Amino acid sequence: MPEQQSALEQLHARWRAFAALPAALLTTDQRRSVDFYLADIKRGDSADPYVLRWITMTHELDEFIRSHRRLPLASAARPRPRTPEQQLVDQLAYQRRPSTRAAMVEYQGARLEALPGFQWEPHNDRWDAWLEQHQAFWSREQRPPRRRAVDAQEASIARWVAHQRAMERAGTLPADRRARLLSARFRVF
């Protein structure tokens, strides 16, 4: 049985086909994306410093993921240390900004999405996971989680609930999250 192609191999196969076409048949975005693709596979002579810096960043991310088997994680220390891992975290955070993402060509977005574990909005995904854990706890235990519970996971869920309630009281809970909490089977408030 043949192995599945990795997301990066699929991405490169797609852009290899675009690179083989005459430039006149490509859109502006596709032509610019081909520049990124050629720099990514170390072919072509892109003199654009931005393309080279951006591809260097993705190659550093590739190497970090290869050696650590995960995306870089932010340090909990304040102020954040200037380690190579934290620099990669900061660069990814910048790439995720809506204004930065809007300025990307198609290849850039697809290249980031090909990184194992990459998410455009990891905070939203974590929030979704907490809500799911809360709902599963209620389904399983038929009671709310307690903050002073012996079980660390239960206490963590209870702290998350308390944080959501505090944000609701302060008026800082985003409207979409508030609506989801109100429409959940086991409501938070």
N, C-alpha and C positions, 0 to 999 in steps of 0.2 A: 504494500500500500504506500503510495507516494506521500511524503511529508507535506503538510500544508505550508504554503509560503508565509513568511512573516509579513507583518503589516508594512515594514520597510521595503522588503523585496517587492511586494505588490505595488507600492508607491513608485519605486524606481522603474518597474516594468511599464507602468502607465506613462511616466514622463520620458522614458526612453523612446516610446512611440511618438510623443510630441516633438522630441528633439530631432527625430528623423524627418519631420515634415519641413517644407520650405517656410521660412519665417513669414512670408506674405500670407500664408494660410492661417496663421495664429493670431489670436487677439493680443492686445497689449499685455494683459495679465498672463497669458500663456507664454509669451516671449520672455517676460521677466521671470516667470516660474522656471522656465528652461535654464536661465542663468543660474538660479539657485540649485537646480538639479545637477547641472554640470559641475558646479563648485562642490556640491555634496559628494559626488562620485570622483572628485579630483580630476576632472577632465575639463577642458575649456580654459580660457584665460581671462576670467572675469577680473577686471581691474577695479570693479566697484568695491571700495573698502567696506561698505555696509554689508554687502553680500558675503564677503570673506569673513567679517567679524561674526555675522549671524550663523554661518555654517560652522565656524570654529566653536561657537557656543554649543551647537547641537552635537558636534563630535565630542566635546567635553562631557556633555550629558550622556551620550552613548557609552563613553568609557566609564563614567561613574556608575551607571546602571549595570554595566557588564561586571564591574569589580565588586559592587555592593549588593547587587540583585534587587535594587529598589531605586526610586527617585530620591533625590536629595531631600533631607528634612530640615526644617528650620530649627535653630537652636532655641531652647527655652530661656537661655541666659539673656539678661538685659544689662548693658546694651549688647546687641548681638555681636558675637565675635566675627572678625574678618577672616574666616577660614575659607578654603576653596569650596567646601560644601555649601556654606552660607552664601557665597557669591553666586553659586548656581541656583540656589533657592531664590535669591533676589532677582536674578535674570529671568527665571521662570515666572515670577510674580509680575515682572514688567511685561512679559509677553502675553500674560493673561488679561492685562488691562483692556477694557473695551476699546479705547482709542487706539491702542497699539494693534490689537487684533483687527480692527477695521481697516488699518493701513496695510495689512499683510496681503501678499499675493496668495493664490490658492496653494501653491507648493509649500509655503511656510506653514500655513495652518495644518495641512495634511502631514507635514513632516513632524510637527509637534504631536499630533494625534497618533502618530506611529510609535511614539515612545511608550514602552510598556508602563501602564499605570497612570499615564497622563490624563488629567481632567481639566477642562476649562474653568470650572467653578468648584474646586475641591471643598470649599466651605459649605456650599449648598449640599453637596453629596454627603458630607459628614453630618449635617443637620438632618437630612433625610434618614440617615442610618440611625441617629438618635431617636427620631420619631418612631421608626420601625422597631427599635429595641423597646421603647416605652409601650407600644401597642402589644408586642409579643409578651412582655412581662405581665401586663394586665390580663391577657388571654390565658396565660399559664397559671398565674397566682390568684386571679380574681380580686385583686386589691392594688392600691397605688404603691409604688416603690417608696421605701423609707430612707431618709438621709442618714440615719444612725444605724442602718442595717449592718450586720456582721459581714454579709456578702458584699464584697467590694463593687461588683458589677451593679447590684441593686442600688447601692449608695451613689454610684456614678450617675445612674439614670435619674435618681431623685434630685441630684444637684442640677442636672440638665433641666429638669422640670422647674425647679426653683428659679433658675436663670431665665427661663421663658416667661414665667409669671412676673418676675421683676422687670423684665423688658416691657411686658404688657402694661404694668402699672406706670412705668416711666414714659410710656408712649413711644418707645423706640423699637418695638417689634414690627418688622416689615409686614405690610398688609397681607401679602400672599401667605406668609407663614402663619399669621394670626388666623386667616381663613382656614388653612389646613388644620391647625390645632382645634378650631371650633367644629370642623366637620369630621374629625377623627372619631372612630368608634368609641374609644376611651379618651374623653376630652382632658386636656391639661388644666383648663380653667373654665 
